[in-house]
Amino acid sequence: MHSLYVESWLSSLGCPYASNITSIQVRNGSGGGLVLLQDTQLIETLAHFSRERIPERVVHAKAAGAFGVFEVTHNCTDITSASFLSSIGKKTEVLLRVSTVGPERGSADTVRDVHGWAMKLYTDQGNLDWVFNNTPIFFIRDPIKFPSLNRSHKRHPRTNMTDANMFWDFHVGNPEGIHEIMHLFSDRGTPASIRHMNAYSGHTYKFTKEDGSFKYVKIHIKSHLGVANLTREAAVKLAGENPDYLVQDLYDAIESGSYPNYNVYVQVMDPREAETYKWNIFDMTKVWPHKDFPLRQIGRLTLTRNPRNYFVDIEQASFSPSTMVPGFAPSADPVLQARMFAYPDAARYRLGVNYQQLPTNASRSPVYCPFERDGFMNFSENYGDDPNYVGSSLRPTTFATDSQGKGRIASTVTEHEKWVGEACSFTTHITEEDFEQAAALWEVLGRESGHQERFIGNVADHLRGVTDSRLRNMVYDLFSHVNSVLGDSIQIATEASL
């Protein structure tokens, strides 16, 4: 006796259908058939497949991701009133995304590149995004150069291949980035794993207090395992054997219970010190020497959980330096100020104007912003009939207060922020100061056996792709400003192989 039960599947609208492996057709005796337009499940399946990719990130496309916990380890209430840092032992959930910068999403993890380190802290006062790199400095200090910088590291508009000529042509013409170039072609340009990688804010930020006072800070995240790197040869080999090497290493470590750990530190500078310090503290091509501003630990980061679904948790994640909470504020760094616009704008392009509503981006604390509503893919209650304009006397649009009756009111304007100036072009005049820290780094590399030699080999290997001898000579001259022996050594190593 046949059962009356027929196994079925449910469509995206909840409607049952009989089979998920056959389409509805008009068949003839020869085995051919015509697909019917009434097979809506076939149409939906094909239409969805053509639309299931969202725009790839222009930079930072290839990444690993994980969830974890930030825990306060040291009292820092003397320098910030941020709630997530208010007491030792306080824990905050974290989403971390670590990426290469230039290559596409399907590229190899171990190519020589800066690595982005984007953290979303789901604090009790809203989300805080730390959008850092694994290097403490960057290539530029004027944001108008940012698109050109990244294009020079990507594909040539004619050949559609990466091009050493345009890479070095950009950096010779913008030598303020020599300090970052020194980092990139050192061993740290090819990290052995995310577990052995440090991260840095690069930018100067501010820790603020409720009385309006503040301190300038730079943030450092340091691996418990220490830093470990790959040689150029090992990185190239892994790129061919396992392009997802860094992604797999992090995933496997977390799955096995070997949770990666990092200590979180800050360097702290008083505003009065900033006025007379040797270097412009808003210049992202410079570090603060630890002898002047030692590291002060504030917390610990532990990664404890892999994504359940990569697309939902990581690919749809958005990060921006503008995502801040009371107690943490931006500085006058021009590149930071530009990123605070560019990153949310990229998210609106990739994910839509309501990207903050996606679960991976949504605040864990209450949200009330009735002046942002409607738009594509709004799946909230859209604030019901609350006024969508400011200054309503019929129904005041205010947010709830906390248990002490205090609202979450915080300003990024502090007592030191009094500006006098005029509109002008931002000059990028190059001086010998731009080479001082790069020269100091070259000396640091000399303390590790073979590191300077590997650096020279890494640069020479890349420079072999430069077909213009005039440009190669300009690169040798650039490195000679760091150290005359360095420039000569790179020239000898490069020209000998041509």
Secondary structure, 3 states (H helix, E strand, C coil): CCCCCCCCEECCCCCEECCCCCCCEEECCCCCEEECCCCHHHHHHHHHHCCCCCCCCCCCCCEEEEEEEEEECCCCCCCCCCHHHCCCCCEEEEEEEEEECCCCCCCCCCCCCCEEEEEEEEECCEEEEEEEECCCCCCCCCHHHHHHHHHHHCECCCCCCECHHHHHHHHHHCHHHHHHHHHHCCHHHCECCHHHCCEECCCCEEEECCCCCEEEEEEEEEECCCCCECCHHHHHHHHHHCCCHHHHHHHHHHHCCCCCEEEEEEEEECHHHHHHCCCCCCCCCCCCCCCCCCCEEEEEEEEEECCCCHHHHHHCCCCCCCCCCCCEEECCCHHHHHHHHHHHHHHHHHHCCCHHHCCCCCCCCCCCCCCCCCCCCCCCCCCCCCCCCCCCCCCCCCCCCCCCCCCCCCCCCCCCCCCCCCCCCCCCCCCCHHHHHHHHHHHHHCCCCCHHHHHHHHHHHHHCCCCCHHHHHHHHHHHHCCCHHHHHHHHHHHHCCC
